[in-house]
Each structure stands twice: as structure tokens, then as C-alpha cells.
Amino acid sequence: MLDTLCANPRHEFPALPKRCAMIFRSPGNRENWFIIFRGAWRCTSMTSPCRMKYSIPILLFIFVCAGIPGRSAATTLEDSAREFAQKIAAALASKENVSYEIRNVSSLQPSEVTRMELAFKAELKDRGVALASGAGPVTIVVTLSENFKNLVWTGEIHLGNAPLVIFLEVNRPSENHAVIASMPVSIHSEKFWEGPERILDAGEITDGTGKSWLVLLLPGGTRILDRQTGVTTATEIISNQNASRDPWGNLNFGKSGNEFGLFLSPHFCSINLETRNLSGCLPGDGSAGNSPASHFLGMIDVAPAGAPVAGKGTEIVMGAPVCGGANQFLATGARDYTQPDSLQLFDLKSGIAAPASAELNFPGPITALHAASETPRAVVKNLSTGNYEAHRLSFTCSQ
């Protein structure tokens, strides 16, 4: 027996028994569903309307479940998503203006669901399905659930008043949990901003007296949101980043009071949060007798010494090592800007980089990574929504 579900009616009546559903697996890898049900308590007798109310959905339910195929042989989560998309595409009578929604009620992590969604969406397009930007005449509701051993895809295709339900049971991909558990550090991310504009950095700052601001760094300046009043103010900074194909810059919240620092090539600047005015900008080349490093110490992200790690992309030295480590750095994946990305922590020992954490997956490429300050941050372009996201990074140590 795979599962049993019993439910008590909200309004107790002695004449109404409990309703139970029991699912058994037969030797032929098909499920048998035995359903014991009774009409709603409002129906005093099984008149024709009451019978029709319950018989049609239940007959449809039994008819669909009787055709549940055997377990999928997909080897990865993405493979199962593509296989399920093929089943969905084959069942669609019309492949125009199709909208979809994915609901996760399983134990899968959001990053895993994002990878599956991207594979699902790409396969639908490859099968000639034209996805609608909003609600379309054909709607697909996909639910990711699980039983004791496997994952289960359920797809409800809504077209008019006749929903079609498709199932796919998926073997859980084998994972090396022992290797992950042996890593001394775990990386976590928290998204604290999302929007359509490309940002170079973002952060939240408070003055210690109850006032707080959200600061966004863009190629042409800053945008500051006052959390108390909801007012957003833009400050323009003349730089050479607007013309760059790969702009870069970063914020520094180490300054005290109502000021913060930023680097937007070729300038190091300070901005007053109360007045939104530039309180000073220094040239990045250290001219005019000024040394930017002395004013903005610990602000610039730098790459670690030595050869890059094979299979990795951007590498940034950690400003504050975690979990007793030393010479640590973060590294993104080596994928391009059309693929999901990942982040991993490394320890540099005797010139050799050793992984200190498992990979943390993101729903798109990491377009900016900052680790020089005490609060590392990553900017990600979500491939599903097209928006940019600011993620705050944190770390926990293994026991």
C-alpha cells in the first residue's frame, strides 16, 4: 500500500461515515485506487444533481489514474522535467498562448525547482508550444509532490470545463550526501531586492536610531529608497560604466553615521543618506595626492592569487573568512549568461584551492559578486522572470 487518506467531515453527523482513499500498487506497476465516499452533508438524498456533482469528477479521476505509467527512468531532475514537458506537449490540442504555473509541495529546494522549471519551459518551446506572457486560453498547473520513495509530477491542463490530468513518477537522483555533509561550511542566500534594471550592487543600511535605507548601485549612479517615507531618490555619478559592456562597481557600508562609500570606475565616492548629496569623490588612480585605499579600506573586490580553479568563473577573495578558515574565496560557475549559475567557497592552502562548501545554485547567471565586506552579496539575473535579484550571503559551520 502506497498511501491512505482519511478525512472527517467538518460538520459531524452520525449517519455520515468517514471518507477514505487507499492506494495500492499492483505487480504491473499501475496504481489501484479504492475510494469510499459519500455525498456532501447538504444533499439529503442522492438526487440527480447530487449524483452528477460527484460522479463526473470521480469518474474522470479514476479514468486518469488508471492510466498512470510506470516510474520514469530519468537520471536527473532536468531530464524528468523535459520528459514531463514532452507528455504535456503531446496532450495539448492547441499549442498557442499557453500559460503555466509550477507549484512545489515536495522537499526539493527552490534552486532545484528553478532548474527543473527552466528545463520544462525550454522543452515546451522546443516542442512548438507558444508560452503566453500572462494568462492564456490554455493553462497548465504543474505540481511537484513526492511519496516515500519518488517524486511525482502532476499536470492539470485546463481548457474550457474539461481538465486533463497527467502524471509522471520520477526516481530521485542519487546524491552524494556524505560528501556534502563532510564540507565544513554551508552557504545560504536571502533575496532582499528584485527589479527589471541591471544593478551592480545593493545593500541595506541603518543609522542605529531606527532609520534604514535600501541602496542600489547602477552603472550611472545610485538609487536610494527611504524605508520610513517610501521616497526614492536618484543620484547621478559621471563614470565610464554606462558605455561598458560589462559594468562593475560596488558599495561599502563600513562607513559610520549617515554616509556610505561606493566605487564606480573611475571614482571612489561618499554619499550622505540624509541629503542624498555626494560628499566627496576621489579619482581611482590616486591622483591629486589622494590614496583611495586609505579612505575606502577593504572596499575593493580582488581575485585570489594563483591559477584559477578549473571549471569555475569569477573568483573573489573573502574579506572576512568564515568557520575558522583563512585565505578563502568565493567562485561562481563557468557557465555563460544564458544558463543558471552556482556559488562555492574555497580554501587556499599552500597554493592549492580546496572546496570548503557544496555548490549553491541560483536561477540564473551571477552578474556581480562582492565579498570584500562583512556581508557578501551576489546579483543574479533570474532567467525565468528576466529580473535582476540581490542576494545576501551567509554561512554556517558544520559541527
C-alpha angles and dihedrals in degrees: 000000000000102000145347128202126188126179133190118217115252090232110049118223122173092223095055117080125208116272118235136182120199124189121201130180118228123210089258092067092252127121124240114207119203111190125188110189142158132201121268115280091248091066105080092186136017096257121170095267091050093048091049091048092061106023098061098053092041094048089049090047093051092044092053095043092050088065098051107139126226123273117300119248093214111143100203136031090249091052091054090049091052092047091051091047089055090054091048093048092049091053096050114104090192123032096189126104096358118171125193141191128197120208121190117206094154131092092259116128119245090248090055092048090050091054090049092048092052091051091045093050094046092050092050090054091047088054091056098260112149107214118213120229090223136009112332135192089259116052127188119198110194120192124193111206136150144215127206094291111014147035119251127209115204120186125189113194110200116199113152114317098325111084118195119210124206126187134196125179114208131199112236109249112246112253129193096237091168092062093047092048091050092059111106094218136044121201121216131185132204120194110220102166139029131178146137097257122091110246129189096205142347138193147160123241135186131192094217094249099084099279119119138176138193111223124198123190114210129179090260102040141297139310118206124194117199105218093204100050101023090230117144121207127190123210118196120217120187107230141143093248097091090067094045121103089211106032120191140184139131145214129238119206095176093099116102129236122014097333135091133184132229141182118218108164123286094011138067108204143177124213128198110225094207098050098024087222127137103251093190143343126199126194113253093228093068094244125153089045093290124129110205091198091064092054098039102032115177093011105109121083112228135187120245121257120260135036119331118259112261113253094017133107128196115020122196127182116239112244092205115030116222135220094014094303128139134204091019127166139179121235130193125210122272095241123122127247093275095065138064115267139213140208129217136178121229135191116217108215122172089341093306121113114222123185112251097180142022119259118278110213126218131197093245145356120318103239097180134019126189124184106149094096129063090260110055116206138192130200113211132186107219107222093203098053101023089228128125118241132201114215127192112215126216136173138216127196125231117243 
